[in-house]
Amino acid sequence: MQLTFDAEVEAFRAEFVGFLDEHLPTQAQAAERPTSTSHVPDWSRRWQRLQFDHGWLLPGNPPEFGGRNANILQQFVHREELSRRRIYHCFNPQGVGIIAASLLSFGTDEQKQRWAVPILRADMTASLGMSEPGAGSDLAGLSTRAELAGDHFVVNGQKVWTSGAHDADVILTFVRTDPNAPRHKGISALLIPVDTAGLVCRPFASVYDRDDMDFNEVFFTDVRVPAENLVGPLHGGWQVANGSLGHERTLMWLAFANRLEQLLEDYRPADEVNADHYATIAMDHYALRLLGSRALGRAARGDVDVAGLSVLKVLGSEAEQNALRHALDGAGVVGLRDPALTASYNPHAPNVFTAGWFTRYISSYAGTIAGGTSEIQRNIIAQRVLGLPSR
């Protein structure tokens, strides 16, 4: 397997490094953190717009949408360089990486200009409304209803775990528009401004984030949404959802690999048992890198293996969780006296790598849930890789 890049990709990398050297704000590498994944500080808004204007926000996009039509290998080295400096190109990851990307794939030209461009330029922020109390991450089990009444939908129901909803300007909300259709059909996607009458966001604390809260319950009571806010075809929300998470998953494994690599630098085993655990972490890291590189090579040839991405998601998220458990065990009581226990923590903020073992371990559970739970990923692997029946 060739694990190097050609001259064109390396020239692309060098151009981006030059841009970072010239324009990267000092705050990007500081410990300042947003209060939620939809709260974008003023300096970060300026930084995001600068990246958009120079085509470095999402290089795979066309220039009019903050990119430069970069291929998948060029997008990969762009992510690599951000990781090497431990910086994020935006503080509204679901808005830029999922919702705007979905609008570019499924939205109308008017929706792209009205919603996608402002999200990409940090003029507004967006949240993703998928999970529900009775359905969890099983999108097909959602029950939030939207009934078409003339030129509006009327929405009733509830979402939960909706990251950043209370700070967002708009929520891409998945709703059931045909209750008589099969589970995977009859679902639609609506853009709902957060200030719409009848929509209430109630943020709540997580186990590692007691002060600045990111998670929300979102309640919809007779919320009227213009029909023009429908994203994709009516009853076609399942395809939009798969596309939304597909944007998120293509290079997701790289983030897990980078955090495992950093963990190997931070974790120093003190005895033979912990040395054995350390070796396991190292092997998981290299396995993830090799499998990810193989998937990257296939994607560069135009072959996107959805089931293969599920394998990478399970391996990466669970390897990180296991590694952090070993590190916490090795640290003993010192790990439990973690100073981060008394401070807020956000895995999307630059200080992700400086948090202590307990906080990092607890936060790792988000990795096995967000973007598709391990259970859902195993179902995909069982059916599409192993050829097992669905029931």
N, C-alpha and C positions, 0 to 999 in steps of 0.2 A: 504494500500500500504506500503510495506517495503522499507524504505529509508536508509537502512544501507547496508554495504557490508560484505561478509564473510571473514574468516581469511586469505584466500589465496589472495584476492584482497587487504586487508589491509597490508599484508606482502609485496606485490608488491609496494604499496604506500611507505612503510617504506624504502624499498631498494632505490627507486627513491629519496626520501628526503635525504637519506644518500649520494647519488651521488651529489645532489645539494649542500649540506653542504660542501662537500669536493672540488668540482670542479667549482662551479659557479663563473665566473669572475666578478670582481667588476663593470666592464663597463655595464654588463647586467642590472643592476638596476640604472644606471646613466641616465642622460637626453640626452646623445648623440643620435642623430637620423640620419638615412641614408637620402640621397637626394632623393631616390625613392625606390619603392618596389622591385627593381632589383639591387640596389646598396648595397653591403654587405661590411661593414668595415672589415679590416684585423682581428681584434680581434674576430669579430663575425664569420668569416670563420673558425678560429681555434676552437672556441666554438662549432660550428656546426659539424666539423669533429670529435671532441671529443665525442659529443653525438652519432654520427653515429657509431664510433668505439665501444662504450659501449652498443649499442642497445637502446639508449634512444631518438633518433631523432624522429622516428615514431614507437613506440613500437609494433604496429599491423603488421609491416612488418616482413619478415623473417630476420634472423641475417645478411645475406649477403647484405641486403638492409637497414641496419641501425635500425633494430628492434629486437624483441624477441618473435614474434608470440603471442603477447598479445591479450586477448579477449577484447570485447567492453567495459566491465566494468573496466578492467585494463587501457585501453586507456582513459576512462573517468577520473579516479583518477589522471592519468598523466597530463591531461589538468587542472584539479582542482589545482594541486600543482603549476603548472606554473602560473596560475591565482592568487593564493594566494600571490605569490611573485611579481606579476605584471611584469612578464618577458615574452619574446618571445623566442622560441627555435631557430628561424631563422628570417632573415630579407628579405627573398625572398618567402613570403607565397604562392604565386600562383605557383612558381616553385616547391617547396617541396610538398605542400598540394594538388595540382591539376595536374600539368604536369607530375612530376615524378610518381605520383600515377597512372595516366592514362597510362603511358608507362609500368608500371608493370602489368597493367590489359590487355592492348591491344597490346603492343609492342613485337617485336621479341627479341630473346635472345641477338642478336647483338645490337639492339637499347637500351636494358636495360643497357648493359655494356658501350656503347658509349655515351649515353645521360643521362639515369636515375641516374646511380651511380655518375657521376660528379656533377649533380645538387644536389643530396642528400649530397654530401661531400663538397659542396660550391666551387668546382673547376670551375663551371660555373653557371650562373643564367639564368632563363627562364621567359618569359612573355606569356600571353594568348591572342591570336588574334581572338576574336569573334565578338564584336559589329561593326556595320557599320553605316555610316551616314544615309543611306536610310532604315535601318532595325532596328536600335536601339538594343534592347536585344532580338529581334525576330530572332533567329538563322536561322529559316527556310526561312527568307526573305533575306538572304545574297546574294550578287551578285558578289563578288570577284571570278574570274574565274581561273581555272587551267586546261590547256589542255595538255594531255599526248603526248609527241613528242619523240618517241624512248625510251631512258632510262632516260628522264627528263620530269618534268612538267614545263610548262611555265605559270607563275602566273601574272595576271593583276587585279588591283582593289585597294580598300582602306579600312582600318580599322580605328576605332576611339575609344577613351577612353582606349587605350591599355596601361595599367599601367606598368611603368618601362621599356617600350620597348627600349628607348634610352640607357639604362644601361645594358640591357640584352645581353646575348650571342646568344640566340635562341628564336624564337617565335613559339609556337604551333598554327598554323594558320588554320582556317576552311575555306574551299573554295568549290565552286560549280564545280564539275567535270562532271556532266551530266545535262545540262540546260533543257533537255526535260523530266526529271523525275519529279514526284510529289515533292512538296516543301520540305517535310521531307526526301526525298531520293535524291540521286545524289550529296550529300555533302561528302567531304573527309577531312581528317586531315593531314597536312604536317608540319614537323619540318623544319623551315627555319632559317638558321644562319643570324643574323642581318647584318653581313658584306657582304652579298651576293650582287653582282652588281645589281642595279636597285631597291633596297630596301632603302627607305628613311624614317627616323623617325623624326617627328617634335613635340617636347614636348610643352605643353601649360599649363598655370597656371589654377588652380582651384580657387574658391572663397575664400577658406581658406588656400591656399598654393601659395603665391605670389613669393617666392624666389626660393625654390627648387621644381622643377616641376616633377610630376609623370605621368600625363596623356599624351598620344601621339596620333597624327595622324600618320598612317603608310601607305605609298604609295608603291605599287608594279607595276613596269613597266618592262614587259618582264623578270621577275625574273625566272632564271633557277634553278630548285630544283631537285636533284637526285631522281629517283623513289624509291630508297631504303629508303627515308625519309618519305614515306607514313606510317602513324600510323593506324593500323587496316586495314580492307578490303577497297578496292576501292569502293567509293560510300557508305561506311559504317560510315561516320563521325557523323551521328545523334546519333548512339549508343555510339561512343567515347565521344561525348559532354555530353550526359546524364550521362555516367560514370564519366566524369571529374567533373561535378557539384555535382554528388552524393558523391564523396569523400569529397567535401567541405561542404556538407549540413548535414552529419550524426550527427555531434556534434556542428553544427553552433549555435544552440540555447543557448549553454552554454556561449558563448561569450556575447550574448545579456543579459543573466541573470546576469552574473558577472558585466557588466557595469551598469545595473539597481541597483544592490546591492550597488555598489560604489556610485551611484548617491544618493541613500537614505541616505548614510552617509554624503555626501557633502551638500545636500539640507536641509535647515532648514526653515520651513514655519514661516512667521511672523504674519499671521492673519488667520481668519477662512476660507477664500476662498482658500488660499494657503495650509492650513491644509487639506482641502478636496481634493485638487489636490495631496497632499502628500499621502493621503490614497489610491487614485486611482493608483498611482505609485506602492505602496506597494502591492496592490491586483494584479496588472498586473505581478509584479515580482514573487509572490508566485504561481500565475496561470501558469506562464511560467515554473517555477521549477517543479511543479507537472506534467504538461503535458509532459515536457521534460523527467522527471523520468519515466513516463509511457512508452514513446517511447524508452527510454534506456532499460527498462525491456523487451519490445517486441523484440528489436534488440538482446538482450542477448539470447533470445530463438530462434534466427534465423529468426525472422519475421520483415523485414524492410518495414515499411509502408511509401512509397514515398509520398502519399497524406498527411499523418500525418506530415511529415517533412515540407510540404508546409504550413500547419497550423502554425507550430512553427516558420517558417521563417516570415510569415506575422505578427504574434503576437509579436515576439521578436523585429523585426525591427521597427514596428509602435509604440509599447509601448515605446521603447527608444526615438523615435522621439517626441512623445507626452509628455513624461516626461521632456525632455530637453526644450520643448517649455514652459511648465509650470514653470520650473526653471528659464528660461530667463525672462518670464513675472514677476515672483516674485522678481527677482533681479532688475527689472526696468532699469533706466538709467545706473546704475552701471554695469549691465551685458553688455550693449552696449559699455561701456568704457573699455571693457575687454583688458588687456595688451596683450593677445594672438593675438589681431588684428594686431599687428605690428610684429609678429613673425611667422615663418613657423610652420606648424602643420601637423602631420602624424598620422592617427589613428592606424597604425601598429607599432608605436614607443613606448618605455616604458613610455614616458611622456603623454600618452593618457589621463590619469586620472587627470593630473594637468592643463590641458588647461581650459580656462574660458568658461562661459556659451554660449556666442555667437558662438565661434568657435566650441564648441561641438555640438551645435544645427545644425549649417550649415553642419557639417560633417556627421550628422546622416542621411542625405538624401542618402548618399552612401549606407547605410544599406538597404534601400528600393529598391535599384537598383541592386547592385552587387550580384552575385549569383542567379539571377532570380528576376525580378521586382515583386512588389506586384500585379500588374495586371496579370502577367503570373501565379503567384502562385494562385490567385483567380480563374483563368480559370481551373487550375488543381483541385482545391478543388471542384469547381462547377461540373466538369465532373466525378471525381473519388469518391468524398464523397457524393455529393448530387444527382448524377446520372442525371444531366441536359444534354440536348443535346448540341453538340458543336456549333450548329448554330440555 
